[in-house]
């Protein structure tokens, strides 16, 4: 089976990352799932921001975990990345879109952060309330362990970019290598979540290795390349 396409921070090659517009476009392009990064604000709200600060992705400055939700909402999260003005995307907002569209949601908790385990604990209630098909991910072994202990039934991905462990811990359901690692490890990748894959040669490599989930910044373009790489006997 070909890999499922997961929109990395939404269709972030075409719309500012972690904006509602990026996720709406990803769904419209037929992505099988969407990926987001979550951080906690100072007053305990989950927001979709990749970096430790908002400096790169907004017209403001400051550390996400040191700011309240109200303070973060004062900034524009679209124009700094070359798009139209866009408000802060909260995790609740994204959950609403995911629940309505029915796509799978891959949630990466960011570490290290001042809140540590609070981020994983904060995920549990909204995921259950919205009843979305979710997968939790992190580069932090401790974070994946914590979340799996809280919600054993939810699949987990241990992400890694520097080296590929010989064996996954029992609480991690899937390996999450970066595409650079996939290139450096012949024969590996079956059933993996691979990030972030946009180049045609890398897309073909994911097909060859049996990657299960392919995270991409441009779902529509990647879908076209993927179709061209399928052999006649593949579905």
C-alpha positions as CSV (number, residue, x, y, z in Angstrom):
1,X,0.0,0.0,0.0
2,X,1.2,3.5,-0.7
3,X,1.9,5.8,2.3
4,X,-0.8,8.0,3.7
5,X,-0.1,11.7,3.2
6,X,0.1,13.8,6.4
7,X,0.1,17.6,5.9
8,X,3.1,18.9,7.9
9,X,1.8,22.0,9.8
10,X,-1.0,22.1,7.2
11,X,-0.3,22.7,3.5
12,X,2.6,24.8,4.7
13,X,4.3,25.1,1.4
14,X,1.4,27.2,0.2
15,X,-0.1,28.8,3.3
16,X,1.6,30.1,6.5
17,X,2.2,27.1,8.8
18,X,-0.1,26.4,11.7
19,X,-2.9,28.7,10.3
20,X,-6.5,27.6,9.8
21,X,-6.0,28.4,6.1
22,X,-3.1,25.9,5.8
23,X,-5.1,23.2,7.4
24,X,-8.3,23.9,5.4
25,X,-6.2,23.8,2.2
26,X,-4.6,20.5,3.3
27,X,-8.0,18.9,3.7
28,X,-9.2,20.3,0.4
29,X,-6.1,18.8,-1.3
30,X,-7.1,15.4,0.0
31,X,-4.5,14.9,2.8
32,X,-5.1,11.7,4.8
33,X,-4.1,13.5,8.0
34,X,-2.7,16.7,9.3
35,X,0.2,17.3,11.7
36,X,0.6,20.0,14.3
37,X,3.0,21.1,17.1
38,X,1.5,22.1,20.4
39,X,2.8,24.2,23.3
40,X,1.3,25.4,26.5
41,X,0.8,29.1,27.2
42,X,1.6,30.6,30.6
43,X,-2.1,30.3,31.5
44,X,-2.4,26.7,30.4
45,X,-3.9,26.8,26.9
46,X,-2.6,24.6,24.1
47,X,-1.6,26.5,21.0
48,X,-0.2,25.4,17.6
49,X,3.2,26.9,17.4
50,X,6.4,25.1,16.4
51,X,9.1,27.3,17.8
52,X,9.9,28.1,21.4
53,X,9.2,31.7,20.5
54,X,6.8,33.5,18.2
55,X,9.6,35.6,16.6
56,X,9.8,33.7,13.3
57,X,6.1,33.0,12.7
58,X,4.4,36.2,13.9
59,X,4.8,40.0,13.9
60,X,5.6,39.8,17.7
61,X,8.4,38.5,19.9
62,X,8.4,36.4,23.0
63,X,8.5,32.9,24.5
64,X,5.2,31.0,24.0
65,X,5.3,29.5,27.5
66,X,5.9,32.9,29.1
67,X,2.9,34.5,27.4
68,X,-0.8,34.2,28.1
69,X,-3.3,33.3,25.4
70,X,-4.5,36.8,25.3
71,X,-1.0,38.1,24.8
72,X,-0.3,35.6,22.0
73,X,-3.6,36.6,20.3
74,X,-2.4,40.1,19.9
75,X,-0.1,39.1,17.1
76,X,-0.6,38.2,13.4
77,X,0.6,34.7,12.4
78,X,0.3,35.0,8.6
79,X,2.2,38.0,7.1
80,X,5.6,37.1,8.7
81,X,5.5,33.9,6.6
82,X,4.4,35.6,3.4
83,X,0.7,35.0,3.6
84,X,-2.5,36.9,4.5
85,X,-3.0,38.1,8.1
86,X,-4.0,35.2,10.3
87,X,-4.9,34.8,14.0
88,X,-3.2,32.4,16.4
89,X,-4.4,28.9,15.9
90,X,-5.4,27.2,19.2
91,X,-5.5,23.5,19.5
92,X,-9.2,23.7,20.2
93,X,-9.7,25.5,16.8
94,X,-7.7,22.8,15.0
95,X,-9.6,20.0,16.7
96,X,-12.9,21.5,15.4
97,X,-11.6,21.4,11.8
98,X,-10.3,17.8,12.2
99,X,-13.5,16.6,13.8
100,X,-15.6,18.1,11.0
101,X,-13.3,16.8,8.2
102,X,-12.6,13.3,9.6
103,X,-8.9,13.3,8.8
104,X,-6.4,11.8,11.2
105,X,-4.5,14.2,13.5
106,X,-0.8,13.8,14.4
107,X,0.0,15.9,17.4
108,X,3.7,16.6,18.3
109,X,4.4,17.8,21.8
110,X,7.5,20.1,21.9
111,X,10.3,19.6,24.4
112,X,12.2,20.7,26.4
113,X,9.7,23.1,27.9
114,X,9.1,24.6,31.3
115,X,5.8,22.7,31.6
116,X,7.3,19.3,31.0
117,X,4.6,16.6,31.6
118,X,1.8,19.2,31.7
119,X,1.7,19.3,27.9
120,X,0.9,15.6,27.6
121,X,-1.7,15.8,30.4
122,X,-3.4,18.8,28.7
123,X,-3.8,16.8,25.5
124,X,-5.9,14.0,27.1
125,X,-9.2,15.8,27.7
126,X,-9.7,17.7,24.4
127,X,-8.8,14.6,22.3
128,X,-11.3,12.6,24.2
129,X,-14.0,15.3,24.0
130,X,-13.6,15.8,20.2
131,X,-13.3,12.0,19.6
132,X,-10.8,12.5,16.8
133,X,-8.6,9.8,15.3
134,X,-5.3,11.0,16.9
135,X,-1.7,10.0,17.0
136,X,0.7,11.5,19.6
137,X,4.3,12.1,18.7
138,X,7.5,13.6,20.3
139,X,11.2,13.6,20.1
140,X,11.2,13.2,23.8
141,X,11.2,9.6,25.0
142,X,9.8,10.7,28.4
143,X,6.9,12.5,26.7
144,X,5.9,9.5,24.7
145,X,6.1,7.3,27.8
146,X,4.0,9.8,29.8
147,X,1.3,10.0,27.2
148,X,1.1,6.3,26.6
149,X,0.6,5.7,30.3
150,X,-2.3,8.2,30.3
151,X,-4.0,7.0,27.1
152,X,-2.8,3.5,26.2
153,X,-5.2,3.1,23.3
154,X,-3.9,6.1,21.3
155,X,-1.0,5.3,18.9
156,X,2.3,7.0,19.6
157,X,5.3,7.8,17.4
158,X,8.9,8.3,18.7
159,X,10.5,10.9,16.4
160,X,14.2,10.9,15.8
161,X,16.5,12.8,13.5
162,X,20.1,12.0,14.5
163,X,20.2,8.3,14.9
164,X,17.8,5.3,14.3
165,X,17.5,3.2,17.5
166,X,17.8,-0.5,17.0
167,X,14.7,-1.2,19.0
168,X,11.7,1.0,19.9
169,X,10.6,1.2,23.5
170,X,7.4,-0.7,24.3
171,X,5.4,2.5,24.7
172,X,6.2,3.8,21.2
173,X,4.1,2.2,18.5
174,X,5.8,3.5,15.4
175,X,9.3,4.8,14.5
176,X,9.4,8.4,13.2
177,X,12.6,9.0,11.3
178,X,13.5,12.1,9.3
179,X,14.0,11.5,5.6
180,X,17.7,12.0,5.9
181,X,17.9,9.0,8.2
182,X,15.7,7.0,5.8
183,X,18.3,7.6,3.1
184,X,21.2,6.5,5.4
185,X,19.6,3.3,6.5
186,X,19.0,0.9,3.6
187,X,16.2,-1.6,4.2
188,X,14.5,0.3,7.0
189,X,11.3,2.3,7.0
190,X,8.5,-0.2,6.8
191,X,5.5,1.0,8.8
192,X,7.3,4.2,9.8
193,X,6.1,7.8,10.0
194,X,8.7,9.7,7.9
195,X,9.2,13.5,7.9
196,X,9.4,15.9,6.1
197,X,9.2,14.6,2.5
198,X,8.7,16.9,-0.5
199,X,11.4,15.9,-3.1
200,X,10.3,13.4,-5.8
201,X,13.3,11.1,-5.1
202,X,12.5,11.0,-1.4
203,X,8.8,10.3,-2.1
204,X,9.9,7.4,-4.3
205,X,12.2,6.2,-1.6
206,X,9.3,6.1,0.9
207,X,7.2,4.0,-1.5
208,X,10.1,1.6,-2.0
209,X,10.7,1.2,1.8
210,X,7.0,0.7,2.7
211,X,6.7,3.9,4.8
212,X,3.2,4.0,6.3
213,X,2.8,7.8,6.9
214,X,4.6,10.4,4.8
215,X,4.7,14.0,6.2
216,X,4.8,16.6,3.5
217,X,4.5,20.4,3.2
218,X,2.6,20.1,-0.1
219,X,0.0,17.3,-0.1
220,X,-1.4,17.9,-3.6
221,X,2.0,18.0,-5.3
222,X,3.2,15.0,-3.3
223,X,0.0,13.1,-4.2
224,X,0.8,13.6,-7.9
225,X,4.4,12.4,-7.5
226,X,3.2,9.5,-5.4
227,X,0.8,8.4,-8.1
228,X,3.5,8.5,-10.7
229,X,5.7,6.2,-8.6
230,X,3.0,3.5,-8.1
231,X,3.5,0.4,-10.2
232,X,0.5,-1.0,-12.1
233,X,-0.1,-3.8,-9.5
234,X,-0.3,-1.3,-6.6
235,X,-3.7,0.0,-5.5
